[in-house]
Amino acid sequence: MSLFKARDWWASVLGEGEEFDQGCLCVGDLDNSGSGYDKIVVGSYMGMLRVFSPQPVKPGEPSPADSQLLEVQLRDPVIQVEVGKFVSCSDLLHLAVLHPRKLSVYSVSGTAGNVEHGAQYQLKLIYEHNLQRTAFNMTYGTFGGVTDHQSLCIQSMDGMLMFFEQESYSFGRFLPGFLLPGPLCYCCRTDTFLTVSSARQLESYRYETLAVATEAETRQDADQLSKSAGKRLMADWTLVLGEQALDLCAPSFSPTSSSIFVCGERNLYCLKDNGQIRFMKKLEYNPSCFLPYASVSEDTTNILLGNHNNMLLVYQDVTLKWAAQLSCSPVAIRLANFPDLRGVVVTLSSEGHLQCSYMGTDPSFFSTPKVDSREQDYAQMDTEMKSLQRVIREATRSQADILPLADAEEDLTVTTTVSNKMDTISKAVISDMEGFPVPSVTVKIKVKSRCSLPGPKLTVCVQPPLAVSQEQFVLEPLGVGSTTVVAFSAFLNGPYPPADLTGDVAVSYCTSTGIPRVAQCQFCLPLRLVCRPSSPSKNAKYKITVDTNNPPVNLCEVFPDFLEQSEDKEGNALGFHFLSGAHVTVLASKTSQRYRIQSESFEDIWLVVKELVQRFDHHFARLGVKDFQNSFAGPIPLAEYFETVDHHFELRVNAEKYQDLLSERAIQFRAIQRRLLTRFKDKTPAPLQNLDTLMEGTYRQVIALADAAEENRACLDQAFARLRSATHLLILLVTLWQGLSTDQKAILEATLLPLLQDTPQLGWEESVDAAVSHLLRTCLSRSPKDQALSLSTAQLSMPKDTARLKKHITLLCDRLGKGGRLSLASEANAPTPVMMPDFDLHS
């Protein structure tokens, strides 16, 4: 904020919903009154052209109506307006208006009125040029050293400079290396045109060079001519700015002044006419417009500079002389002389706020009150300091005191209810798998609001290949104490079982104070959604045994929803048939407290084991047994687990191979296309030399590789889901084996399941290897030497094989089996009693 504000002399708001830019403002004695006073001309992108003659008003009073001399609605948008001698055989000033496809030159004349309403002004079209190219901006001046009239130069959007000498079109030239148009300026001292190209460099072109260069109809023709015959258009000099320019100006205040000013995005440049830097000023804000003007000091130039902080700054070369606050951010700025005041600053904003102001201050009669001086009581100050330190120590004693306390009651509560029965009519996309119908189950979500909330949004997320009938809901606005219920169906949508049957619900909303909040909850889908009861099988490849510390129970009591196909009336065997085709059998021992889970697929055992452990906990808790415990005697089935890891890694390797082959074939295909295009463009036809046959064969290879890569990607998604299932099973078995606590199990899950989705940039193998290595060097280290080793900060990349990963996972399980405990503190298990000389982590 500036201490001073720009003093308002006259202001007006132009139209509603109109847009303005830096070329939409100019000043001059447009009606040729001869008084030396200026008029303000403003054009808008909506085609409105306005002319003002401001008159001073008192603060708080509206501007008089006769300040606006003219308002005309033109047919086309106004890009830029300029005042100059644009008509041959006339020394009067005329108005040039640039439209996207037209250049119009008008005369503005006033007729004195006979009554109190004042003079009447008219806008008369003198001549116009229809443009063949879309215009971007224009400049004017005495091109070629002619002094009695001024010519116009228009820059098009495709980089062509079009020159007009009054009523006639002179010539047009394409700028070399053009990409995007930039600001354009004419320097009369050197008869050159200045522009900033898209290469972020200032370029200078002499008018003589432009006039004698070879003319071309299109940019392609210009490029061809520059390479072959004709005079090539070259810049007189260039200067690399390193940033895009907002505007540039080459003022001529006196015969001795020779400076070129460039306003960049972050810097202000002052150059000599030959392109050498005179000085540069680094700006600490984003400028919006600038205007150099004459200074009273010799060999200096004053610069008006506006920025997007509504500030108007006055520099004398690089020294800030004044700063004033404006009511809006200016996009165009000019200096004008009016009858009652000379040197008025005229600013225009993008919304149409036209303001005439001047620099100044109002005297302030405020005087600083006298401060009573008194002696300091150091004893009292010391007592106060000790009491404040005591308060600080009490406040920082507990970390919880620093954190904001949660509300006793949330603004929004979300609860879920999963139906106990499958839907009568299934909502599944896939109607059947392996000859069996695919069921669906209804989930209801109840959202209760404690306060008024405008339109919360609800999102449902489940693990693939599970899917829901609707993932997102936009709820109606909730009142105080209101409740809304939404329902959807969940079902299996893939030929393999999911790694997790839980789903997440998130409701995002904004409080009454505008603070965004999210309420979350989880729901668990039933096992019957992905499998059905079947006859138990006696033999299987993979077997896992779970022990309990209570007498065996009837499996029919634990799984009452899987009794349809059970032939065992005693409840000692139960079969599960997954919709994807896998069979899992649970066998209960008649004499011991053991339960065997077996299947032909290792990872498919996971959901059944998880369900079995959870139902055992609920069953014995319902019976009032408090010391019930599940356990696993071992050994951990690492060999079976590593088969799943190797299969997943093999598919990742195949994906990279397909990607490399596809890239090679695509490069080959583009090379053949370029060859064929060159042959077809050649004026003298040449034989294709079987290039068309080669391109067709390459195209077929590209399509075949793309299909193979897509198929491999689908297999990789399925393999990753199976790997997650196998990893969940491994974590559960390790937890039952060593009796890990909830915190230790969470650390193990974060280590072995770091990713929810496998990507080509970051895969499961390298992520898990880094996490396991960190545990082996910290909480599971064998000596303080391992703890001192820092975790590698190198970028994770896909390994060559899985030998190192399997070695580290084996070592992790081995150290857990020998007394190691997982902890986030590195010194938790430094003195591990059992040493293992035959297995080195760093080998």
Order of alpha helices (4+ residues) and beta strands (2+ residues): beta-beta-beta-beta-beta-beta-beta-beta-beta-beta-beta-beta-beta-beta-beta-beta-beta-alpha-alpha-beta-beta-beta-beta-beta-beta-beta-beta-beta-beta-beta-beta-alpha-alpha-beta-beta-beta-beta-beta-beta-beta-beta-beta-beta-beta-beta-alpha-beta-beta-beta-alpha-beta-alpha-alpha-alpha-alpha-alpha-alpha
